[in-house]
Amino acid sequence: MGPLRPRHPTTDALFSSSTQRVLGLLFGQPDRRFSITELIALAAIGSGTVQRELRRLVAGGLVTIHPVKGRKLCQANLSAVGFEELRCLIGKTIGIPAQMRAVLASVARRIQFAVLYSTQPKGTGEPLSELGVLIVSDELGLQEVGRLLSTVELWLNRSIGRTVFTSAEFLERRRRQLRFPTEMLAGEHEVLLGREGMIGRD
């Protein structure tokens, strides 16, 4: 299956997939300033693509660049015409995976694999109604993951299911082809961090 995408044709009609990735990060957390390095890592679409998108968004007045101690920090332009409308649109459609990546960025080195998935029945054509996150980590526990996700839950105004497996637990469940996570990974999902094939490797 392809990556999980919130089902809303408006954003697909208005923005390319790469523009959606960058806008989702910047307008998902409009008060946050991202370094270009952070945006490249979180958007996962390549350095050149991110920088090209940034140039377009800056030229269009949607993003501002703040020079700070020799670094360029990028932020959604809070004064842009239609800012609030665009923030709401992105928040309801393309912003969810980007927001997840942003809040997990601080512990990314401690995560081997992270996946966002929907428990919504296939073929309904409706926006995502139930979300869950699977994290494979030998260092993080449910409590810390819950604390990180609480900011996204507040932003979305709904709860997010969360499951944390150690690498050994995940590999054993995959070996035994247990329903979770096997069925989830066979359906619509969005990889937030890492790769399944690297789990358990030093």
PyMOL commands that set and color helices and strands:
alter all, ss='L'
color gray80, all
select helices_A, chain A and resi 9-14+17-28+36-43+47-59+83-92+95-110+142-156+167-175+179-186+196-198
alter helices_A, ss='H'
color red, helices_A
select strands_A, chain A and resi 34-35+63-68+71-76+113-118+131-136+161-165+189-194
alter strands_A, ss='S'
color yellow, strands_A
deselect
rebuild
show_as cartoon
